[in-house]
Amino acid sequence: MKKSFVIRVDEELYKQLEKWAHDEFRSVNGQIEYLIHQSLHKAGRLKKTSPRNKKESDQEES
């Protein structure tokens, strides 16, 4: 299940996110989700996933 929430960023930051997302064929929302996921992974804060969940998360990253 995905949760929705509001995030406020300044216009310049949004423009940079939008360009980066476009360069990687993602929506801005998808790019933000990807960046958060990568940061959590790098920090060791993600739970170990089962092979099924790993396949799903790999697809989300693509």
PADRENRO-361122 format. One record per residue (C-alpha): residue number from 0; x, y, z. Coordinates in pm, 1 decimal, padded with zeros to 6 digits, always signed. Each point is the difference from the previous one (the first is absolute). Layout:
! residues N
<NUM; <X; Y; Z>>
...
This chain:
! residues 62
<0; <+00000.0; +00000.0; +00000.0>>
<1; <+00132.1; +00344.2; -00086.5>>
<2; <-00055.4; +00304.9; +00219.5>>
<3; <-00054.2; +00348.6; -00135.4>>
<4; <+00139.5; +00315.4; +00155.8>>
<5; <+00076.9; +00356.5; -00098.0>>
<6; <+00355.5; +00121.6; -00039.0>>
<7; <+00097.1; +00359.4; -00057.3>>
<8; <+00319.4; +00082.8; -00187.9>>
<9; <+00120.0; +00323.8; -00145.6>>
<10; <-00041.5; +00058.3; -00372.2>>
<11; <+00368.1; -00042.6; -00090.7>>
<12; <+00024.9; -00332.4; +00183.6>>
<13; <-00315.6; -00120.6; -00174.4>>
<14; <+00141.8; +00098.3; -00341.4>>
<15; <+00317.1; -00197.4; +00072.3>>
<16; <-00200.1; -00303.6; +00115.6>>
<17; <-00220.8; +00025.4; -00306.8>>
<18; <+00300.1; +00004.7; -00235.7>>
<19; <+00167.1; -00289.9; +00181.3>>
<20; <-00321.9; -00202.6; -00006.3>>
<21; <-00042.1; +00070.7; -00371.2>>
<22; <+00359.5; -00108.4; -00068.4>>
<23; <-00070.7; -00333.5; +00172.2>>
<24; <-00348.0; -00047.6; -00154.7>>
<25; <-00183.0; +00040.3; +00331.8>>
<26; <-00265.7; +00232.7; +00134.5>>
<27; <+00109.9; +00250.1; +00264.0>>
<28; <-00191.3; -00205.7; +00257.0>>
<29; <+00171.7; -00318.1; -00120.2>>
<30; <+00339.2; +00169.5; +00016.2>>
<31; <-00056.9; +00118.0; +00357.4>>
<32; <-00115.5; -00348.6; +00100.6>>
<33; <+00306.4; -00152.6; -00169.1>>
<34; <+00237.3; +00242.4; +00176.3>>
<35; <-00156.3; -00067.7; +00339.4>>
<36; <+00019.0; -00375.7; -00058.0>>
<37; <+00365.8; +00023.2; -00103.1>>
<38; <+00083.3; +00212.3; +00305.3>>
<39; <-00172.8; -00245.3; +00234.1>>
<40; <+00183.4; -00289.7; -00163.2>>
<41; <+00337.3; +00174.9; +00024.3>>
<42; <-00063.4; +00081.8; +00367.2>>
<43; <-00088.9; -00364.1; +00073.3>>
<44; <-00350.2; +00092.5; +00110.0>>
<45; <-00199.2; -00231.0; -00229.0>>
<46; <-00131.6; -00331.8; +00127.3>>
<47; <+00131.3; -00313.2; -00161.3>>
<48; <-00239.0; -00095.0; -00280.3>>
<49; <-00115.8; -00336.7; -00120.2>>
<50; <+00090.0; -00097.0; -00358.6>>
<51; <-00354.9; +00094.5; -00108.0>>
<52; <+00024.4; +00345.6; +00157.3>>
<53; <+00349.0; +00045.8; -00145.8>>
<54; <-00133.3; -00061.3; -00351.2>>
<55; <-00275.8; +00258.1; +00058.5>>
<56; <+00245.2; +00259.8; +00134.7>>
<57; <+00240.1; -00066.4; -00289.6>>
<58; <-00283.9; +00072.2; -00242.8>>
<59; <-00083.9; +00325.5; +00181.3>>
<60; <+00363.6; +00112.7; -00030.9>>
<61; <+00007.8; -00060.3; -00375.3>>
